[in-house]
């Protein structure tokens, strides 16, 4: 009888461990995905508003927040 109880406890623990691993697998990002990290914020050369470098309008190597400010310059 005591072996039956030990067997049931061991099976229960194994099932709980397996369930925990399945939950962790859903929380992790895919293996090929990498976190790019924070993006550099740059000030507009006309008005000074900061925006991500990928959204800047570039003229003559200077970042601007929009095409209108790029056309106006400083």
N, C-alpha and C positions, 0 to 999 in steps of 0.2 A: 504494500500500500504506500509506504513512504517513497518508493521509487517512482510510482505513478505521480505523486504530488511534485517531486523534484523534476520529473520529465515535463509536466504541464507548466511549471514555473520557467524552465529553460526555454521551452517553445514560446511562451508569452514574451520573454525578454528578447528573444531573437526577432519576433514579429514587430515589437516596438522599435528595435534598432533599425530594421529594414524600412519601416514607415518613416522614421526620422531621416534616413538617407534619401528617400524619395522626395521628401519635402525640401531638403537642402538642394537637391539637383534642380528643382524648379526655380529656386531663388538665385542660383548662380548665373552669371552671364554666359553666353555661348563661348566655347573654347577659342574660336577665332576672333571674337570681338575684343577690342582693346579700348580702354578709356582714354580719350584724347586729352583730358585735363582741361584746366581753365584756359580761356582764350584771352589774349591781350586786349585791353581796352585802350583806345586811342582818342585824344580830344580832337574835335573838329577845329581846323585852323581858322575858321571864320567866327564861330560862336562859342567854341569851347565845350560843347556837349560831348560827353564820352560815349563811345559805342564800340562794339566788337570789331576787331580788325577785318573780319570777313564781310562786314556790312558797310565798310567805308567806301566812299567814292574817291578814287585816287586821281590827282592831277599834279603833274610835275613832282611826283614823289611825296606829296603832302596829302594827309587824310582829311576828308570832308564828310559831313553827315548826309548831304544830299547834293544833287546835281546843281541846284540853284546856288548854294554856297560855294561850290567848286567854280561856278562861272563868275561869281563876285570876287573870289580871291580873298585877300585879307581885308 
